[in-house]
Amino acid sequence: MASLRDIRKRIRSVKNTRQITKAMKMVSAAKLRKAQENVIASRPYAATLDAVMSQLLSKSEPGAVAHPLLTKREVKKIEFLVVSSDRGLAGGFNSNITRRALKFLAEHKDAEVTITTIGRKGSEFLRGRGFNVRKDWPGFFAKLSYATAEAVAAEVTARFLSGEVDAVYFLFNEFVSAIAQVPNLTQLLPYEPKADASAKPASEYAYEPTPQAVLEKLVPQAVNVKIYRGLLESWAAEHAARMAAMENATKNAGDMIGTLTLFYNRSRQALITKELMEIVSGAEALKG
């Protein structure tokens, strides 16, 4: 049986761990508020841009290719962009992404898939499973901005336009709430707006100088916005997942401290009782 000193050391160790998890929870909660504000602010812009793009494409002539990034080809080569985190201790945040990534790779095993990762955890996982990660963007979220998202978009767009790949898919964790994050797999290229192009638009727009000129400008921007929004969603989802994980860890540490304290008190009481019995037995022996 463990000595009282060992139990005290373990209680101190768990208390120190609880302080760390509590601090990490508070840090993630503070970062989550800012990240959540950015996500909420980005969603209306992305949705409106998709609606405008749908309206523009609905006005184009049937069979006409309005922009090179809209060109559909037979999919033989795929660029797979996977977003994870650089650090762990975030519950199921990274495992949900890697599980969905493996499923996608299994579904497209007949195609030649090249992988680009944002986040160290996803890169390490896929490389550890024998997959060839073409490019990794480590430490990306420390400098997350529209410009950094634009750099990623420029690279995958160039590969699509040059014919190196026939399609680009984007996988990230979508922020639903502080306790829920859902893996989101979307087709980035060829670009397809989410809004229903056949539906009657809520309002008509006048395009200057021409709809085609506006389309040529908006399609690359729409790709940039999709990537930037996905990165913002993943950033907020990571903090939410870590906050929840650290809250559970703090609660479990408190429960463990209570259990160890109870065990310590019982062990100490049993030791005192044993010592008293030995004293009484010794006194009785002296009397006899």
C-alpha positions as CSV (number, residue, x, y, z in Angstrom):
1,M,0.0,0.0,0.0
2,A,1.2,3.5,-0.8
3,S,2.7,5.5,2.1
4,L,1.1,8.7,3.4
5,R,4.0,10.6,1.9
6,D,3.4,9.1,-1.5
7,I,-0.3,10.0,-1.4
8,R,0.5,13.6,-0.3
9,K,3.0,13.9,-3.2
10,R,0.3,12.7,-5.7
11,I,-2.3,15.1,-4.3
12,R,0.2,18.0,-4.8
13,S,1.0,16.8,-8.3
14,V,-2.7,16.6,-9.3
15,K,-3.3,20.1,-7.8
16,N,-0.5,21.5,-9.9
17,T,-2.0,19.8,-13.0
18,R,-5.4,21.3,-12.1
19,Q,-3.9,24.8,-12.0
20,I,-2.3,24.3,-15.4
21,T,-5.5,23.0,-17.0
22,K,-7.5,25.8,-15.4
23,A,-5.2,28.4,-16.8
24,M,-5.3,26.8,-20.3
25,K,-9.0,26.9,-20.2
26,M,-9.1,30.6,-19.3
27,V,-6.6,31.4,-22.1
28,S,-8.6,29.4,-24.7
29,A,-11.9,31.1,-23.5
30,A,-10.3,34.5,-24.0
31,K,-9.0,33.7,-27.5
32,L,-12.3,32.0,-28.4
33,R,-14.3,35.2,-27.9
34,K,-12.1,37.1,-30.5
35,A,-12.0,34.1,-32.9
36,Q,-15.8,33.7,-32.6
37,E,-16.4,37.3,-33.4
38,N,-14.2,37.0,-36.6
39,V,-16.1,33.9,-37.7
40,I,-19.5,35.5,-37.2
41,A,-18.3,38.6,-39.1
42,S,-17.0,36.6,-42.0
43,R,-20.1,34.4,-42.6
44,P,-22.5,37.1,-44.0
45,Y,-19.8,38.3,-46.5
46,A,-19.0,34.8,-47.7
47,A,-22.8,34.0,-48.1
48,T,-23.5,37.2,-50.0
49,L,-20.5,36.7,-52.2
50,D,-21.8,33.2,-53.0
51,A,-25.2,34.6,-53.8
52,V,-23.7,37.2,-56.2
53,M,-21.6,34.6,-57.9
54,S,-24.6,32.3,-58.3
55,Q,-26.5,35.2,-59.9
56,L,-23.6,36.0,-62.2
57,L,-23.2,32.4,-63.3
58,S,-27.0,32.0,-63.9
59,K,-26.7,34.9,-66.5
60,S,-23.9,33.2,-68.4
61,E,-24.7,31.4,-71.6
62,P,-25.2,27.6,-71.3
63,G,-22.0,25.7,-72.0
64,A,-19.8,28.7,-71.8
65,V,-16.8,28.7,-69.5
66,A,-17.0,32.0,-67.7
67,H,-13.7,31.7,-65.9
68,P,-10.7,29.2,-65.9
69,L,-11.3,28.4,-62.2
70,L,-14.8,27.2,-63.1
71,T,-13.5,24.7,-65.6
72,K,-14.5,21.1,-64.9
73,R,-12.2,18.3,-66.0
74,E,-12.0,14.6,-65.5
75,V,-10.6,14.2,-62.0
76,K,-7.4,12.2,-62.1
77,K,-5.2,14.4,-59.8
78,I,-6.4,16.0,-56.6
79,E,-4.9,18.5,-54.3
80,F,-6.2,17.9,-50.7
81,L,-5.8,20.8,-48.3
82,V,-6.2,19.6,-44.6
83,V,-6.4,22.0,-41.7
84,S,-5.5,20.9,-38.2
85,S,-3.8,22.5,-35.2
86,D,-0.1,22.9,-34.2
87,R,-0.8,21.8,-30.6
88,G,-2.7,19.0,-28.9
89,L,-4.8,19.0,-25.7
90,A,-7.9,19.9,-27.7
91,G,-10.1,16.9,-27.2
92,G,-11.3,15.3,-30.5
93,F,-10.4,18.3,-32.6
94,N,-7.5,16.8,-34.5
95,S,-8.8,13.2,-34.4
96,N,-12.0,14.2,-36.1
97,I,-10.1,15.8,-38.9
98,T,-7.6,13.0,-39.4
99,R,-10.4,10.4,-39.4
100,R,-12.3,12.3,-42.1
101,A,-9.1,12.8,-44.1
102,L,-8.4,9.0,-44.1
103,K,-12.0,8.4,-45.3
104,F,-11.5,10.9,-48.1
105,L,-8.2,9.3,-49.2
106,A,-9.8,5.9,-49.1
107,E,-12.7,7.1,-51.3
108,H,-10.2,8.6,-53.9
109,K,-7.6,5.9,-53.9
110,D,-7.9,5.6,-57.7
111,A,-6.9,9.2,-58.1
112,E,-3.4,10.7,-57.6
113,V,-3.8,12.8,-54.4
114,T,-1.3,15.3,-53.2
115,I,-1.6,16.6,-49.7
116,T,-1.1,20.1,-48.3
117,T,-1.4,20.6,-44.6
118,I,-1.9,23.6,-42.4
119,G,-1.1,22.6,-38.8
120,R,1.6,20.3,-37.4
121,K,-0.8,17.6,-36.0
122,G,-2.3,16.8,-39.3
123,S,1.0,16.7,-41.1
124,E,2.6,14.4,-38.5
125,F,-0.4,12.0,-38.5
126,L,-0.6,11.7,-42.3
127,R,3.2,11.3,-42.7
128,G,3.1,8.7,-39.9
129,R,0.6,6.7,-41.9
130,G,2.8,6.7,-45.0
131,F,1.1,9.5,-47.0
132,N,3.2,11.9,-48.9
133,V,2.6,15.5,-47.7
134,R,3.6,17.7,-50.5
135,K,3.7,20.9,-48.5
136,D,3.2,21.9,-44.9
137,W,2.4,25.3,-43.5
138,P,3.6,25.1,-39.8
139,G,2.9,27.9,-37.3
140,F,0.3,29.3,-39.7
141,F,-2.3,30.4,-37.1
142,A,0.3,32.5,-35.2
143,K,0.1,34.9,-38.2
144,L,-3.4,34.2,-39.5
145,S,-4.7,37.0,-41.7
146,Y,-6.4,37.4,-45.1
147,A,-3.0,37.9,-46.7
148,T,-1.7,34.5,-45.4
149,A,-4.9,32.8,-46.6
150,E,-4.4,34.5,-50.0
151,A,-0.9,33.0,-50.2
152,V,-2.4,29.5,-49.8
153,A,-5.1,30.2,-52.3
154,A,-2.6,31.5,-54.8
155,E,-0.6,28.3,-54.6
156,V,-3.4,25.9,-55.0
157,T,-5.0,28.1,-57.7
158,A,-1.8,28.1,-59.7
159,R,-1.6,24.3,-59.5
160,F,-5.2,24.0,-60.8
161,L,-4.7,26.5,-63.6
162,S,-1.4,24.8,-64.8
163,G,-3.2,21.5,-65.0
164,E,-1.1,19.9,-62.2
165,V,-4.3,19.0,-60.4
166,D,-7.9,18.6,-61.7
167,A,-9.7,19.4,-58.4
168,V,-8.9,20.9,-55.0
169,Y,-10.7,19.8,-51.8
170,F,-10.6,21.7,-48.5
171,L,-11.0,20.0,-45.1
172,F,-11.4,21.9,-41.8
173,N,-13.3,21.9,-38.6
174,E,-16.3,24.2,-38.7
175,F,-17.2,26.1,-35.6
176,V,-20.8,25.3,-34.5
177,S,-20.8,26.3,-30.9
178,A,-18.5,26.3,-27.9
179,I,-19.2,22.6,-27.4
180,A,-19.6,21.4,-31.0
181,Q,-17.2,21.4,-34.0
182,V,-18.0,19.5,-37.2
183,P,-15.5,18.5,-40.0
184,N,-16.3,20.3,-43.2
185,L,-15.2,18.9,-46.5
186,T,-15.8,21.3,-49.4
187,Q,-14.7,21.4,-53.1
188,L,-12.5,24.5,-53.6
189,L,-11.8,24.1,-57.3
190,P,-13.4,24.1,-59.8
191,Y,-15.2,26.8,-57.9
192,E,-18.9,26.2,-57.3
193,P,-20.9,28.7,-55.2
194,K,-23.1,27.1,-52.6
195,A,-26.2,29.2,-53.4
196,D,-28.6,27.6,-55.9
197,A,-28.0,29.2,-59.2
198,S,-31.4,28.2,-60.6
199,A,-33.3,29.9,-57.8
200,K,-34.7,33.4,-58.4
201,P,-32.3,35.9,-56.7
202,A,-33.6,38.1,-53.9
203,S,-32.5,41.2,-55.8
204,E,-31.0,42.1,-59.2
205,Y,-27.6,43.8,-59.5
206,A,-26.2,46.1,-62.2
207,Y,-22.7,45.0,-63.1
208,E,-20.1,47.5,-64.4
209,P,-18.3,47.4,-66.7
210,T,-19.7,44.0,-67.7
211,P,-20.8,40.8,-65.8
212,Q,-17.8,38.9,-67.4
213,A,-15.3,41.5,-66.1
214,V,-16.9,41.4,-62.6
215,L,-16.8,37.6,-62.7
216,E,-13.1,37.5,-63.6
217,K,-12.4,39.7,-60.6
218,L,-14.7,37.9,-58.1
219,V,-13.9,34.2,-58.8
220,P,-10.3,34.4,-57.4
221,Q,-11.5,36.5,-54.5
222,A,-14.3,34.0,-53.7
223,V,-11.6,31.2,-53.5
224,N,-9.6,33.4,-51.2
225,V,-12.6,34.1,-49.0
226,K,-13.5,30.4,-48.8
227,I,-10.0,29.5,-47.5
228,Y,-9.9,32.5,-45.1
229,R,-13.3,31.7,-43.7
230,G,-12.4,28.0,-43.3
231,L,-9.2,29.0,-41.4
232,L,-11.2,31.3,-39.2
233,E,-13.7,28.5,-38.5
234,S,-10.9,26.1,-37.7
235,W,-9.2,28.6,-35.4
236,A,-12.4,29.2,-33.4
237,A,-13.2,25.5,-33.3
238,E,-9.7,24.7,-31.9
239,H,-10.1,27.1,-29.0
240,A,-13.6,25.9,-28.3
241,A,-12.4,22.3,-28.3
242,R,-9.4,23.1,-26.1
243,M,-11.5,25.1,-23.7
244,A,-14.0,22.2,-23.3
245,A,-11.1,19.6,-23.0
246,M,-9.4,21.7,-20.3
247,E,-12.7,22.2,-18.4
248,N,-13.2,18.4,-18.3
249,A,-9.6,17.9,-17.3
250,T,-9.9,20.5,-14.5
251,K,-13.1,18.8,-13.3
252,N,-11.5,15.3,-13.4
253,A,-8.5,16.6,-11.5
254,G,-10.8,18.0,-8.8
255,D,-12.6,14.6,-8.5
256,M,-9.2,12.9,-8.3
257,I,-8.0,15.2,-5.5
258,G,-11.2,14.5,-3.6
259,T,-10.7,10.8,-4.0
260,L,-7.1,10.9,-3.0
261,T,-7.8,13.2,0.0
262,L,-10.4,10.7,1.2
263,F,-8.0,7.8,0.8
264,Y,-5.3,9.8,2.6
265,N,-7.6,10.6,5.5
266,R,-8.7,7.0,5.8
267,S,-5.1,5.7,5.6
268,R,-4.0,8.2,8.2
269,Q,-6.9,7.2,10.5
270,A,-6.1,3.5,10.1
271,L,-2.4,4.2,11.0
272,I,-3.4,6.2,14.1
273,T,-5.8,3.5,15.2
274,K,-3.0,0.9,14.7
275,E,-0.6,2.9,16.8
276,L,-3.1,3.3,19.6
277,M,-3.8,-0.4,19.6
278,E,-0.1,-1.1,19.9
279,I,0.2,1.3,22.8
280,V,-2.8,-0.2,24.6
281,S,-1.5,-3.7,24.0
282,G,1.9,-2.7,25.3
283,A,0.3,-1.2,28.5
284,E,-1.7,-4.3,29.1
285,A,1.3,-6.5,28.7
286,L,3.2,-4.4,31.3
287,K,0.3,-4.8,33.8
288,G,0.3,-8.5,33.4
